[in-house]
Amino acid sequence: MRKTLIAGNWKMNNDVEASLKLVESLKSLSKDFDSNVDVLICPAFTSLYSVKEALKGTNINIGAQNMHFEDKGAYTGEISPVMLKNMGIEYVIIGHSERRQYFNETDETVNKKLKAALKHNIRPILCVGETLEQRECGVEKETVKNQITNDFAGIEKCEAENIVVAYEPIWAIGTGKTASSAQANEMASFIRMCVKDIYDLELSEKIIIQYGGSVNKDNASEILSQSDIDGALVGGASLKAESFLDIINYAK
Ligand SMILES: O=C[C@H](O)COP(=O)(O)O
């Protein structure tokens, strides 16, 4: 049985003080999470260390929102997988559509980052998804298939099984529009098929696939009950302890 992963991507929100306040609220409001549900928060780089320390003794995991693919070097402003690993960071979001859209991230750099994260035993959450225009033209599956094929290129099966895939239709991110649960599940099932084509049935049934895009406490229950969806990558609704915990509770 696949585990459920509920991840909060705080994006470029919360300074250290606000991050610690949110962690305290999460800690005080949360009861024991269901053993089949993994919970993760991904603060901004500046809050990572403080949040990591504040989460000690809890079963909430911590992840980064991005990293460079090189271990070190003259890459001003970048953070390496070695730095993240040394800090005890367990997950990293790779290829978020905002990185692809605003920071020229390509499938080639996404592929390098995935390989680097896996090499350093940091679990990557790979984001894929189509634009509204691509969906309206009927090429959403082709788009996602290309991303999956290029992003997984050259990654062995034993490593690929550690990749979490987040299907995030770009038109549903931060817009209040969600894909219908049927649309989200159809794409999650299609992603499994792509993984089966690259690897095999075993891996396609094992890989964790999240949905992301305006997930909130009102739609989480329906989305999370879909057969091929194993969790959510939550943006806006993860910035308030109550709404994030409501989503986690629907994952039981
Ligand atoms: O990483 C999270 C996604 O981009 C979704 O963001 P959102 O829940 O604010 O739409």
The ligand as an SDF file (V2000), in Angstrom:
LIG
                    3D

 10  9  0  0  0  0  0  0  0  0999 V2000
    3.5990   23.9520   -4.5450 O   0  0  0  0  0  0  0  0  0  0  0  0
    2.3920   24.1770   -4.4190 C   0  0  0  0  0  0  0  0  0  0  0  0
    1.5790   24.4810   -5.5530 C   0  0  0  0  0  0  0  0  0  0  0  0
    2.1910   25.3660   -6.4220 O   0  0  0  0  0  0  0  0  0  0  0  0
    0.1590   24.8230   -5.2580 C   0  0  0  0  0  0  0  0  0  0  0  0
    0.0200   26.1210   -4.7640 O   0  0  0  0  0  0  0  0  0  0  0  0
   -1.4580   26.6010   -4.2950 P   0  0  0  0  0  0  0  0  0  0  0  0
   -1.9470   25.5450   -3.3550 O   0  0  0  0  0  0  0  0  0  0  0  0
   -1.2380   27.9170   -3.6400 O   0  0  0  0  0  0  0  0  0  0  0  0
   -2.2720   26.6530   -5.5500 O   0  0  0  0  0  0  0  0  0  0  0  0
  1  2  2  0
  2  3  1  0
  3  4  1  0
  3  5  1  0
  5  6  1  0
  6  7  1  0
  7  8  2  0
  7  9  1  0
  7 10  1  0
M  END
$$$$
